[in-house]
Amino acid sequence: AAAGQAQSLRAGSGKAKEPSPPPLPPGQVRTGTGFVVSRLGHVLTNAHVASGCTRIVAMVDGQAVAGTVLRLDAAHDLALLKLAVAPSRVLSFREGSQLPPGTPVYAAGYPGDRAKTGELRITSGQTRELAAGAGVPGDVAISAEVLPGNSGGPLLDAGGRVAGVVRARRDTEAVRGQVGGGMAEVGFAVPVTEVKAFLSRGQVPILTAPGGRSLDSAGLLQELSGTVLPLVCKPGR
């Protein structure tokens, strides 16, 4: 969810399309996360992070770099940005699309004040199988903690390959009522098939890599260095 405009999903809502937030009031900012998907400076995030922004900037190595919104897909909650200065590294995508329940995954982003400090937060968990109606159909359910500000960050497999885009935090009370207390800690991500299709429609060249490897914490941090970026959506002057 984007900080300042937190997004959550209610169990049983069945909504496949989330409304775009309105333009920001003067003086208010919204923060979120994005990640670099091409050597041309393309950055992927959620539509609800980038919508309604008069200006959007990414923090790259501590410097504010202006971004332009190229494409929005509200139905799948995806947005494509182009940075004025292309970062030197990109994330690779997972080959294939299957993430069966119990697959180890990571969520990386900048919740809360971390968009200002630039301190990346990585949480671990697994993919989950939910009862019908407990979230948006087609989304990947994960046990890795998702907080406001995580929106638009990558969902990663054990090898650090992109396996989706984090889009929403869980509505704890609603999910508990739908599937029980043992499944209350749930986040949601756009599946990698939808992400690849969105990027293909935008003619964005991406890198893919086979799975099979598994990174430790240090290796994962190194893999993500310079590729997962804090985003700040600003109102007009």
C-alpha positions in Angstrom: 0.0 0.0 0.0 1.1 3.5 -0.6 1.9 5.6 2.5 -0.4 8.6 2.8 -3.0 6.8 0.7 -3.0 3.3 2.2 -4.6 0.6 0.2 -6.1 -2.6 1.5 -8.3 -5.4 0.2 -11.4 -6.7 2.0 -12.1 -10.3 1.9 -15.2 -11.1 -0.2 -15.0 -7.8 -2.1 -14.2 -9.7 -5.4 -13.1 -6.4 -7.0 -10.7 -6.8 -9.9 -10.2 -3.1 -10.3 -9.2 -0.7 -7.6 -10.2 3.0 -7.9 -7.4 5.4 -8.6 -6.7 7.9 -5.8 -7.7 11.5 -6.4 -5.1 14.3 -7.1 -3.2 15.1 -3.9 -4.2 18.1 -1.9 -1.6 20.9 -1.8 1.3 20.1 0.5 0.5 16.4 0.8 2.8 13.7 -0.6 2.3 10.0 -1.2 5.2 7.5 -1.0 5.6 4.1 -2.4 8.1 1.7 -4.0 9.2 1.0 -7.5 11.9 -1.2 -9.2 14.0 -0.9 -12.3 13.0 -3.2 -15.1 15.1 -2.0 -18.1 18.4 -0.5 -18.8 16.5 2.4 -20.5 15.4 3.7 -17.1 11.9 2.1 -16.9 10.5 1.6 -13.4 7.5 -0.4 -12.5 5.1 0.4 -9.6 1.4 0.3 -8.8 -1.1 2.5 -10.5 -2.4 3.6 -7.1 1.1 4.9 -6.3 1.5 6.9 -9.5 -2.1 8.0 -10.2 -2.9 11.6 -9.5 0.7 12.8 -9.2 1.6 16.1 -10.6 5.2 15.2 -10.1 6.8 11.9 -9.2 10.5 11.4 -8.2 12.6 8.3 -7.5 15.4 8.4 -5.0 18.4 6.9 -6.8 21.6 6.7 -4.7 20.3 9.4 -2.4 19.5 11.7 -5.3 16.0 12.7 -6.4 15.5 11.8 -10.1 12.4 12.9 -12.0 10.1 10.3 -13.4 7.4 10.5 -16.1 4.4 8.3 -16.1 4.3 6.4 -19.4 1.4 4.0 -18.9 -1.3 3.2 -16.3 -3.3 0.0 -16.0 -5.8 0.5 -13.2 -7.5 -2.9 -13.8 -4.2 -4.7 -12.8 -2.9 -1.8 -10.6 0.3 -1.3 -12.6 2.2 1.8 -13.7 5.2 2.3 -15.9 7.6 5.2 -15.3 10.6 6.5 -17.2 13.4 8.1 -15.2 15.3 11.1 -16.5 18.5 9.2 -15.5 18.7 5.5 -16.0 20.1 3.5 -13.0 23.0 1.2 -13.7 21.3 -2.0 -12.6 18.0 -3.8 -13.3 16.1 -6.7 -11.7 15.7 -10.0 -13.7 12.3 -11.7 -13.9 11.5 -15.2 -13.0 11.1 -17.6 -15.9 7.7 -19.3 -15.9 4.7 -18.3 -13.9 3.9 -20.9 -11.4 4.0 -20.1 -7.7 2.3 -22.9 -5.9 1.3 -22.5 -2.3 4.2 -22.8 0.1 6.7 -21.2 -2.3 9.3 -19.1 -0.4 9.0 -15.4 -1.4 10.3 -12.0 -0.3 8.7 -8.5 -0.4 11.0 -5.5 -0.7 10.1 -1.9 -0.3 10.1 1.3 1.7 7.2 1.4 4.2 6.7 4.3 6.5 9.6 6.8 6.9 11.9 4.5 4.9 11.1 6.3 1.7 12.9 9.3 3.3 15.8 7.4 4.9 16.3 5.1 1.9 16.6 2.0 4.1 15.2 -0.9 2.2 13.0 -3.4 4.2 12.8 -7.0 3.1 10.3 -9.4 4.6 10.1 -13.1 4.0 7.2 -15.5 3.8 5.4 -18.0 1.5 2.7 -18.0 -1.1 -0.7 -18.9 0.4 -3.8 -20.5 -0.8 -7.0 -18.6 0.2 -10.6 -19.5 0.2 -12.8 -18.2 -2.7 -13.6 -14.5 -2.2 -10.7 -13.8 0.2 -9.0 -11.2 -2.1 -8.9 -10.2 -5.7 -9.2 -13.1 -8.1 -5.8 -13.9 -9.7 -3.7 -12.1 -7.1 -0.9 -13.9 -5.4 -1.5 -14.2 -1.6 1.6 -14.0 0.5 2.5 -14.3 4.2 5.4 -11.8 4.0 4.4 -8.7 5.8 3.2 -5.8 3.7 2.9 -2.3 5.1 1.8 1.1 3.8 4.6 2.3 1.5 5.4 -1.3 0.2 3.1 -0.8 -2.8 4.8 -1.2 -6.1 7.8 -3.1 -4.7 8.8 -6.4 -6.2 7.7 -9.8 -5.0 10.8 -12.0 -5.3 11.4 -15.7 -5.4 14.2 -17.3 -3.3 16.7 -16.5 -6.0 15.9 -12.7 -6.1 14.0 -12.9 -9.4 10.8 -10.8 -9.8 7.7 -13.0 -9.3 5.1 -10.3 -9.1 4.4 -6.7 -7.8 3.2 -6.1 -4.2 0.0 -4.2 -4.3 -1.9 -4.3 -1.1 -1.8 -5.0 2.6 -4.2 -7.4 4.2 -7.4 -6.2 5.9 -6.8 -8.3 9.0 -10.3 -8.3 10.4 -11.9 -9.0 7.0 -9.5 -11.8 6.2 -9.8 -13.4 9.6 -13.6 -13.4 9.3 -13.3 -15.1 5.9 -10.6 -17.7 6.4 -9.9 -17.8 10.1 -7.3 -16.4 12.5 -4.5 -18.6 11.3 -4.5 -17.0 7.9 -4.9 -13.3 9.0 -1.5 -12.1 8.0 -1.9 -11.9 4.2 -0.6 -9.5 1.6 -1.4 -9.5 -2.1 0.7 -9.1 -5.3 0.0 -8.8 -9.0 1.2 -12.1 -10.6 4.2 -12.1 -12.9 2.2 -13.2 -15.9 0.1 -10.0 -15.7 3.3 -7.9 -15.1 5.1 -9.4 -18.1 2.1 -8.8 -20.3 1.8 -5.2 -19.2 5.5 -4.6 -19.9 5.2 -6.4 -23.3 2.4 -4.0 -24.3 4.7 -1.1 -23.5 7.5 -2.7 -25.5 9.8 -2.7 -22.5 12.8 -5.0 -22.9 13.2 -7.1 -19.7 15.7 -9.7 -18.5 14.7 -13.1 -17.5 16.7 -15.8 -15.6 16.0 -19.4 -14.6 15.3 -20.3 -11.0 17.0 -23.0 -9.1 19.3 -20.9 -6.9 18.6 -19.6 -3.4 20.1 -16.5 -1.9 20.9 -15.7 1.7 20.1 -12.3 3.2 23.4 -10.8 2.2 23.1 -12.1 -1.3 19.6 -10.8 -1.7 20.5 -7.3 -0.5 23.4 -7.3 -3.0 21.0 -8.4 -5.8 18.5 -5.6 -5.0 21.1 -2.9 -4.5 20.3 0.1 -6.7 17.2 -1.6 -8.3 14.4 -1.1 -5.7 13.7 2.6 -5.3 11.6 4.8 -3.0 9.0 6.9 -4.9 7.6 10.2 -3.9 4.4 11.5 -5.5 4.1 15.2 -5.1 1.3 17.8 -5.7 1.8 20.8 -8.0 3.1 24.1 -6.7 
